[in-house]
């Protein structure tokens, strides 16, 4: 990939990005992380990794307009058309990028197969680990009106897999296990360095919520006893 190709792909990406939780800065973080991981994988085709990382979320706007669409599937076709029609890439090279974009999403029925696809997958997932992952998840929750936590009928915080969606449920059920599903050694190494920050935040927030609820209910019980309404 030469500078002109990079700038053309970067420019196309910038035209597509609007979602605050999946904005251009997210793409750049994934791009740089993917290049870092590729540097540890001697057989990786870095031109494919670079193009796929830059283009992995170009289908986000289409999914935002129609939630029935899969941004990875839409984005894969957008990336392929752009590379073949605008940059003149051959079918094999552009098709490789298409496959990387198609499989970057966390889907058990469509795992990444090539080394390059696994690198892009890992780089994207690393951006939902650590402090950045917490920040992005909270930002996305605000965009979608998702609460920080939900309570069951007995007033306990719901964090299990089958509980209604919330930030604490999302972190406990999905995000804290991201590191275990990464493919490359370098990505797992980076994830370990970030995990403590995220786990500490989750633990502190859960402790503050449960502590406030417990103390508040005890105080309410005392108030009702004093007034004879208990």
SULMO-V321963 format. One record per backbone hydrogen bond with DSSP energy under -0.5 kcal/mol. NH is the residue of the N-H (numbers start at 1). CO is the residue of the C=O. If there is no record, write none. Layout:
# SULMO-V321963
nh->NH co->CO
nh->NH co->CO
This chain:
# SULMO-V321963
nh->6 co->2
nh->7 co->3
nh->8 co->4
nh->9 co->5
nh->10 co->6
nh->11 co->7
nh->12 co->8
nh->13 co->9
nh->14 co->10
nh->15 co->11
nh->16 co->12
nh->16 co->13
nh->17 co->13
nh->22 co->19
nh->23 co->20
nh->27 co->23
nh->28 co->24
nh->29 co->25
nh->30 co->26
nh->31 co->27
nh->32 co->28
nh->33 co->29
nh->34 co->30
nh->35 co->31
nh->36 co->32
nh->37 co->33
nh->38 co->34
nh->39 co->35
nh->40 co->37
nh->41 co->38
nh->42 co->40
nh->44 co->41
nh->46 co->44
nh->49 co->45
nh->50 co->46
nh->51 co->47
nh->52 co->48
nh->53 co->49
nh->54 co->50
nh->55 co->51
nh->56 co->52
nh->58 co->55
nh->60 co->57
nh->63 co->59
nh->64 co->60
nh->65 co->61
nh->66 co->62
nh->69 co->66
nh->71 co->69
nh->74 co->70
nh->75 co->71
nh->76 co->72
nh->77 co->73
nh->78 co->74
nh->79 co->75
nh->80 co->76
nh->81 co->77
nh->82 co->78
nh->83 co->79
nh->84 co->80
nh->85 co->81
nh->86 co->81
nh->86 co->82
nh->87 co->82
nh->89 co->83
nh->94 co->90
nh->95 co->91
nh->96 co->92
nh->97 co->93
nh->98 co->94
nh->99 co->95
nh->100 co->96
nh->101 co->97
nh->102 co->98
nh->103 co->99
nh->104 co->101
nh->107 co->105
nh->110 co->107
nh->118 co->114
nh->119 co->115
nh->120 co->116
nh->121 co->117
nh->122 co->118
nh->123 co->119
nh->124 co->120
nh->125 co->121
nh->126 co->122
nh->127 co->123
nh->127 co->124
nh->128 co->125
nh->129 co->126
nh->133 co->129
nh->134 co->130
nh->135 co->131
nh->136 co->132
nh->137 co->133
nh->138 co->134
nh->139 co->135
nh->140 co->136
nh->141 co->137
nh->142 co->138
nh->143 co->139
nh->144 co->140
nh->145 co->142
nh->146 co->141
nh->152 co->156
nh->155 co->152
nh->158 co->150
nh->159 co->157
nh->163 co->160
nh->167 co->147
nh->168 co->148
nh->170 co->166
nh->171 co->167
nh->172 co->168
nh->173 co->169
nh->174 co->170
nh->175 co->170
nh->176 co->171
nh->177 co->174
nh->178 co->175
nh->180 co->177
nh->181 co->178
nh->182 co->179
nh->188 co->184
nh->189 co->185
nh->190 co->186
nh->191 co->187
nh->192 co->188
nh->193 co->189
nh->194 co->190
nh->194 co->191
nh->195 co->191
nh->196 co->192
nh->197 co->194
nh->198 co->194
nh->199 co->195
nh->200 co->196
nh->201 co->197
nh->202 co->198
nh->203 co->199
nh->204 co->200
nh->205 co->201
nh->206 co->202
nh->207 co->203
nh->208 co->204
nh->209 co->205
nh->210 co->206
nh->211 co->207
nh->212 co->208
nh->213 co->209
nh->214 co->210
nh->215 co->211
nh->216 co->212
nh->217 co->213
nh->218 co->214
nh->219 co->215
nh->220 co->216
nh->221 co->217
nh->222 co->218
nh->223 co->219
nh->224 co->220
nh->225 co->221
nh->226 co->222
nh->227 co->223
nh->228 co->224
nh->228 co->225
nh->229 co->224
nh->230 co->224
